[in-house]
Amino acid sequence: MGIRLHAVFVAAGLPAPTMRMESVIAGGPDCADHIHFEVDPVRTLLPQMERLGLATATEVDIDSYADQVRAELLTSC
């Protein structure tokens, strides 16, 4: 839906939204400062994820999630 959102707003008669798209390109052992782009939204959405039955706080383990993402990045390089 992301790239179509502008057109959907306009088609619905709503004011055109101000939008931007970002991408993080990082890897290797020095990528820790970029991981927040993935961890922060998960932390914010975790209550909804639990409410919808998508994941539990125990499964996500948000306090170690950044470390999990970093380890996965390092093994995939």
N, C-alpha and C positions, 0 to 999 in steps of 0.2 A: 504494500500500500504506500510505502514511503515516497517513491518518486511520483506516484499518481495523486498524492494528497492535494497538491495545488489545484489540479484540474477538477478534482472532486469538490473542493470548496467552491470554486467558481461555478461549476455546473449546478450546485445546490443553491446558488444565489447568495452565498456567503461572501464576505470580503476576502480577497485573495490573501492568504497567509504569507508572512515573511518566513522564509525557510532557508536552511543551509544543510549541506551534507558534509560529513567529515569521515575520514578514514585514518586509522592508525596503521602504520607500516613499521613494525619493529620486530626485533628478535635478538637472540643471543643473550648472554648473561647480563647485559646492561639495559634490558627492556623493562625493568620493574616500574619505572615511572610512567610507562604507557599502559600498564595493566589496569589502572583505575578506570579506563574507558569500558572495560568489561565488568569489573567488580562493583563499581558504584551503582550501575543500574540494577544488578542482581540484588544488592543489599536493599535498594529502595523497593523493588518488586517482590521481595521474598514473602511478605505477608499475603499478597495476592496469589502468589504461586502456591502457598499453603492452602489458602481458602479454596482455590480451584482444584486442589488435589494433584498439582503438577510435581511438587517436590516438598519435602519437609525440611525444616531448619537443620535437622540432624543430617539429612542426606547432603545438603549443600555445604554445611559447615562453613558459614560465611567468614568466620574469623581466620580460617586457613585457606580460603578460596583463592586469594591472590597468590599464595605459595603453590597451590595446585595448578593454577593457570600457568605460572612461570615454569614449573617443572615440565608441564606438557609442551610448552613452547621449546624448551631446551632439548627435549627428546625428539622433537619433530624437525629440528634444524639439520 
